[in-house]
Amino acid sequence: MKAFPPPPWPALPAGPEEALAVYIHIPFCRWRCSYCDFNIYAGMSRWFAPYVAALGQEIRWFGRAAGRPRARTIYIGGGTPSLLPLPLLERLFEALREAFEIPPGIEITMEANPSGLSVAYLEGVRALGVNRLSFGVQSAHPEELRLLRRDHTFQEAHDHFAMARAAGFANLNVDLIYGLPGQTLRRWQETLEAVLAWGPEHLSAYALIVEERTALHRWIREGRIPAPDPDLAAEMYEWTRERLARAGYRHYELSNWARPGYESRHNAIYWRYEPYIGFGAGAWSFLRDRRWMNARHPKDYIGRIERGESPVAEEEILPRPVQMAEMVILGLRRVEEGVEEARFRARFGQGLMERYGAVIAELEDLGLVRWDGVRLRLTPRGQLLGNQVFWRFL
């Protein structure tokens, strides 16, 4: 291990004065899905061990610099974290336990691809402390999975969900995508009904966003497939809200539903605009008035760590108006809680109506938000037109 360098992170607390949500980015995949513009890299399996070694070093550096703070939640995302062999995951958790106080029972999530796993592997993951798995299933239909370039079948997804249950997991999320090119309402309904039959504790349903640097965008531009139909996607969303409510799921965030008590604690920290620290290539962190991002490419990230240099590639100090706007925009994603007046005032010394009175009045007149003096929330119509609401606070 190299000599401990000066702390490379900006604006660290002097001691463990506030608990942090911890995000770990594993940027490796077998290949890139057609809709994906995340910071992921395929065909780099020989870099798994050097990357985990660098992650461990970064995590330990931070723990020393911050005085071994307490973790509120831990989320291992990607990419495909479940590509890592168990011995590498064990090294990662050794570093986490050295650098952070990890209270018993905190939520520890790991994303997993529903292919190539075993009950023994999942039992090993659970033994490390992971108590929540998130499976990227996306669709029940073979042709839609091929369109998305997923590397699993729906039957494999079902089998892996059952493996997770057999391994003892009692908190499972399934990710789905709707509004696909050529997808009908009935086909989306079939996907959701099929997954509901599994009984997951949590469901994330995301409207497809066609990002520019993706194969899907290129195919649409070339006329090989039709563009998604936004009106049909809105119909799918409205049906999903109604169906999941009947199934006993709480709609607690625009794209997320959970059985009572199974809401994602980690993601709630983002939506409440609270501090988090990210480790790994391209990971973002947010603390007080600062946000920073690590070097994006795994080789660059590993090289920086091995040379004892800061992994931070970008940093910004957020002006007060930007912080206010971001807190409102993120808070409005919380369907029931919305943006709480008391929290906003405690943070900024100013109330929502003092800061955004004219904007809120306009949005109320349009039927997009609801203000009761305690919290600001989107209406059901506003949930469909969230972007039309959010930009007005910028």
C-alpha positions in Angstrom: 0.0 0.0 0.0 1.3 3.4 -0.9 2.0 6.1 1.7 -1.2 7.9 2.8 -1.4 11.0 0.7 -3.0 14.3 1.7 -6.8 14.0 1.7 -7.8 14.5 -2.0 -11.5 15.3 -1.2 -12.9 18.8 -1.0 -14.7 20.1 2.1 -14.6 17.0 4.3 -16.1 17.2 7.8 -13.5 17.3 10.5 -14.9 14.2 12.1 -17.8 11.7 11.9 -20.4 14.5 12.4 -22.9 13.4 9.8 -23.8 10.0 8.4 -23.3 9.5 4.7 -25.0 7.4 2.1 -22.3 5.4 0.4 -22.3 4.6 -3.4 -19.9 2.2 -5.0 -19.6 2.2 -8.8 -18.7 -1.0 -10.6 -18.4 0.1 -14.2 -18.1 -3.3 -15.9 -20.6 -5.1 -18.1 -20.5 -8.0 -20.5 -21.7 -5.7 -23.2 -23.5 -2.4 -23.5 -27.3 -2.4 -23.8 -28.9 -0.5 -26.6 -30.4 2.2 -24.4 -27.5 2.6 -22.0 -25.4 5.8 -21.7 -24.1 5.1 -18.2 -20.4 5.1 -17.4 -19.9 1.4 -18.1 -17.2 -0.6 -20.0 -17.4 -4.0 -21.6 -14.6 -6.6 -22.2 -12.5 -5.5 -19.2 -12.6 -8.6 -17.0 -8.8 -8.5 -16.5 -9.2 -5.1 -14.8 -11.6 -6.4 -12.1 -8.9 -7.1 -9.5 -6.9 -3.9 -10.1 -10.1 -1.9 -10.0 -11.3 -3.4 -6.6 -7.8 -2.8 -5.2 -8.0 0.8 -6.2 -11.6 1.0 -4.8 -10.3 -0.3 -1.5 -7.6 2.2 -1.4 -9.9 5.1 -2.2 -12.4 4.0 0.4 -9.7 3.7 3.1 -8.2 7.1 2.2 -11.7 8.6 2.7 -12.3 6.8 6.0 -9.0 8.1 7.4 -9.6 11.7 6.2 -13.2 11.8 7.4 -12.5 10.1 10.8 -14.4 6.9 10.0 -17.9 8.3 9.5 -21.1 6.4 10.0 -22.7 5.0 6.9 -26.5 5.5 6.5 -26.9 3.2 3.5 -24.6 1.4 1.0 -25.4 0.9 -2.6 -23.3 -1.1 -5.0 -24.3 -0.1 -8.6 -23.0 -0.1 -12.1 -22.6 -1.5 -14.5 -23.0 -5.1 -13.3 -21.6 -5.5 -9.8 -22.7 -9.2 -9.8 -19.9 -9.8 -12.4 -17.4 -9.6 -9.6 -16.3 -12.9 -8.0 -17.0 -13.3 -4.3 -13.4 -12.9 -3.2 -13.2 -9.5 -4.8 -16.5 -8.5 -3.2 -15.0 -9.7 0.1 -12.1 -7.3 -0.3 -14.5 -4.5 -1.1 -16.4 -5.1 2.1 -13.2 -5.3 4.1 -12.3 -1.8 3.0 -15.8 -0.5 3.8 -15.8 -1.9 7.3 -12.4 -0.4 7.9 -13.3 3.0 6.6 -16.9 3.3 7.9 -18.9 2.6 11.0 -21.6 0.4 9.6 -24.6 0.1 12.0 -26.5 -3.2 12.1 -29.5 -3.4 9.9 -28.7 -0.6 7.5 -29.8 -1.0 3.9 -27.1 -2.5 1.7 -28.1 -2.9 -1.9 -26.4 -4.5 -4.8 -27.5 -4.5 -8.4 -27.5 -7.8 -10.2 -28.0 -9.0 -13.7 -30.4 -12.0 -13.8 -27.9 -14.3 -15.6 -25.0 -16.4 -14.7 -25.5 -16.5 -11.0 -26.1 -19.3 -8.5 -27.7 -19.7 -5.1 -24.2 -20.3 -3.6 -23.0 -17.0 -5.1 -26.1 -15.1 -3.8 -25.7 -16.7 -0.3 -22.1 -15.5 -0.3 -23.3 -12.0 -1.2 -25.8 -12.1 1.6 -23.2 -13.3 4.1 -21.1 -10.2 3.3 -24.0 -8.0 4.5 -26.0 -7.3 1.4 -29.7 -7.4 2.3 -31.3 -5.9 -0.8 -30.9 -7.0 -4.4 -32.0 -5.1 -7.5 -32.5 -7.1 -10.7 -32.5 -5.4 -14.1 -35.3 -7.4 -15.8 -36.8 -4.7 -18.1 -39.3 -6.8 -20.1 -41.0 -10.2 -20.2 -41.0 -10.3 -24.0 -38.1 -11.9 -26.0 -38.2 -9.4 -28.8 -38.1 -6.5 -26.4 -35.2 -7.9 -24.5 -33.4 -8.4 -27.9 -34.2 -4.8 -28.8 -32.7 -3.6 -25.5 -29.7 -6.0 -26.0 -30.3 -7.6 -22.6 -28.2 -10.8 -22.0 -30.9 -12.8 -20.3 -34.3 -14.3 -21.0 -37.4 -13.7 -18.9 -37.3 -17.3 -17.7 -33.7 -16.7 -16.5 -34.8 -13.6 -14.7 -37.6 -15.6 -13.0 -35.1 -18.3 -12.0 -32.6 -15.8 -10.6 -35.4 -14.1 -8.6 -36.2 -17.6 -7.1 -32.5 -18.1 -6.4 -32.4 -14.9 -4.5 -35.3 -16.1 -2.4 -33.6 -19.4 -1.8 -30.5 -17.6 -0.7 -32.5 -15.8 2.0 -33.2 -12.4 0.4 -36.4 -10.8 1.7 -36.0 -7.4 0.0 -35.9 -7.6 -3.8 -36.4 -4.9 -6.5 -37.1 -5.4 -10.1 -36.4 -2.7 -12.7 -38.7 -2.5 -15.8 -38.8 -0.2 -18.8 -41.9 0.9 -20.6 -42.6 3.1 -23.6 -40.3 1.1 -25.9 -40.4 1.6 -29.7 -43.4 -0.4 -31.0 -44.5 -1.5 -27.5 -48.3 -1.7 -27.0 -50.1 -1.1 -23.8 -51.1 -4.7 -23.7 -47.5 -5.9 -23.9 -46.5 -3.6 -21.1 -49.4 -4.9 -19.0 -48.3 -8.5 -19.7 -44.8 -7.6 -18.4 -46.0 -6.0 -15.3 -48.5 -8.7 -14.5 -45.8 -11.4 -15.0 -43.4 -9.7 -12.6 -46.2 -9.0 -10.0 -46.7 -12.7 -9.8 -43.2 -13.1 -8.4 -44.1 -10.9 -5.4 -41.2 -8.4 -5.3 -41.1 -6.0 -2.4 -40.1 -3.1 -4.7 -40.7 -2.2 -8.4 -39.0 0.5 -10.4 -40.7 1.3 -13.7 -38.9 3.8 -15.9 -40.1 5.4 -19.1 -37.6 4.9 -21.9 -35.4 7.9 -22.5 -33.6 7.7 -25.8 -30.2 9.1 -25.1 -28.1 10.5 -28.0 -25.0 8.3 -27.5 -26.8 5.0 -27.7 -27.5 2.3 -30.3 -31.2 2.9 -29.8 -30.9 6.6 -30.8 -28.9 5.6 -33.9 -31.5 3.0 -35.0 -34.3 5.5 -34.6 -32.4 8.2 -36.5 -31.7 5.8 -39.3 -35.4 4.8 -39.5 -34.8 1.2 -38.5 -37.2 1.3 -35.6 -40.0 3.8 -34.7 -39.5 6.5 -32.1 -41.3 5.9 -28.8 -44.9 7.3 -28.5 -45.0 9.7 -25.5 -48.8 9.7 -25.4 -48.8 5.9 -25.2 -46.1 6.0 -22.6 -48.3 8.4 -20.5 -51.2 5.9 -20.8 -48.9 3.1 -19.6 -47.8 5.2 -16.6 -51.4 6.0 -15.6 -52.3 2.3 -15.9 -49.2 1.3 -13.8 -50.2 3.7 -11.0 -53.6 2.3 -10.8 -52.6 -1.4 -11.1 -49.8 -1.2 -8.5 -52.1 0.7 -6.1 -54.6 -2.2 -6.3 -51.7 -4.7 -5.7 -50.8 -2.9 -2.5 -47.7 -1.0 -3.6 -47.1 2.5 -2.3 -46.2 5.0 -5.1 -43.6 6.9 -3.2 -41.5 8.3 -6.0 -42.3 9.1 -9.6 -40.8 5.9 -11.0 -40.8 3.7 -7.8 -43.3 1.6 -6.0 -42.9 -0.4 -2.8 -44.7 -2.5 -0.3 -45.0 -0.6 2.9 -41.7 -0.5 4.7 -39.6 -1.5 1.6 -39.0 1.9 0.1 -35.4 2.4 -1.0 -33.7 4.2 1.9 -30.6 4.9 -0.2 -32.4 6.6 -3.1 -34.5 8.6 -0.6 -31.3 10.3 0.5 -30.8 11.6 -3.1 -34.4 12.8 -3.3 -34.2 14.6 0.1 -31.0 16.3 -1.1 -28.9 14.9 1.7 -25.1 14.1 1.6 -23.6 11.1 -0.1 -20.1 9.9 -1.0 -19.4 8.0 -4.2 -16.4 5.7 -4.8 -15.1 4.4 -8.1 -14.8 5.5 -11.7 -17.2 8.3 -12.5 -18.8 8.2 -9.1 -20.4 11.5 -7.9 -20.4 12.8 -4.3 -22.3 15.6 -2.7 -21.5 17.3 0.6 -22.9 20.6 1.9 -22.4 23.0 -1.0 -20.0 20.9 -3.1 -20.3 18.2 -5.7 -17.5 16.3 -7.3 -16.9 13.4 -9.7 -14.1 10.9 -10.0 -12.2 10.2 -13.2 -14.6 8.3 -15.5 -12.5 5.6 -17.2 -11.4 2.7 -15.0 -7.8 2.8 -16.2 -7.5 6.5 -15.5 -9.1 6.0 -12.1 -6.8 3.0 -11.2 -3.7 5.0 -12.4 -4.6 8.0 -10.2 -5.1 5.8 -7.1 -1.9 3.8 -7.7 0.1 7.0 -8.0 -1.3 8.3 -4.8 -3.2 11.1 -6.6 -6.7 12.4 -6.1 -9.3 10.5 -8.1 -11.4 13.7 -8.4 -11.7 14.9 -12.0 -14.4 17.5 -11.6 -15.6 19.7 -8.7 -18.2 22.4 -8.4 -19.3 24.7 -5.6 -23.1 25.0 -5.9 -24.5 28.6 -5.6 -27.3 29.0 -3.2 -30.0 29.4 -5.9 -28.9 26.2 -7.5 -29.1 24.3 -4.2 -32.6 25.7 -3.7 -33.8 24.7 -7.1 -32.2 21.2 -6.9 -33.8 20.6 -3.5 -37.2 21.4 -4.9 -36.8 19.5 -8.2 -35.6 16.3 -6.4 -38.2 16.7 -3.6 -41.0 16.9 -6.1 -40.1 13.5 -7.3 -41.4 12.2 -3.9 -45.0 11.6 -4.7 -46.5 11.8 -1.1 -43.9 13.8 0.8 -43.0 16.3 -1.8 -40.9 19.3 -0.7 -41.4 20.0 3.0 -41.6 23.7 3.9 -40.0 23.1 7.3 -36.9 21.3 5.8 -36.5 23.9 3.1 -36.7 26.8 5.6 -34.3 25.1 8.0 -31.8 24.7 5.3 -32.0 28.1 3.6 -33.6 30.4 6.1 -36.4 31.2 3.6 -39.8 29.6 2.9 -40.9 28.1 -0.4 -43.5 30.8 -1.1 -41.0 33.5 -0.3 -38.6 32.1 -2.8 -41.0 30.6 -5.5 -44.4 32.2 -4.8 -45.1 33.3 -8.3 -43.9 30.0 -9.8 -45.9 27.9 -7.4 -49.1 30.1 -8.1 -48.7 29.6 -11.8 -48.2 25.8 -11.5 -51.2 25.6 -9.2 -53.3 27.4 -11.8 -52.1 24.9 -14.4 -53.1 22.0 -12.1 -49.6 20.6 -11.9 -48.7 21.1 -8.2 -50.5 21.2 -4.9 -49.4 23.6 -2.0 -51.0 23.2 1.4 -48.7 25.4 3.4 -46.8 22.4 4.8 -45.5 20.7 1.6 -45.4 21.2 -2.2 -46.4 18.2 -4.2 -47.1 17.2 -7.8 -50.6 16.5 -8.7 -51.4 13.3 -10.7 -51.3 15.4 -13.8 -48.1 17.0 -12.7 -46.5 13.6 -12.4 -47.1 13.0 -16.1 -45.6 16.4 -16.9 -42.8 16.6 -14.4 -40.3 18.2 -16.8 -42.8 21.0 -17.4 -42.7 21.7 -13.7 -39.1 21.2 -12.9 -37.6 23.7 -15.4 -39.6 26.6 -13.9 -37.5 26.4 -10.7 -34.2 26.7 -12.4 
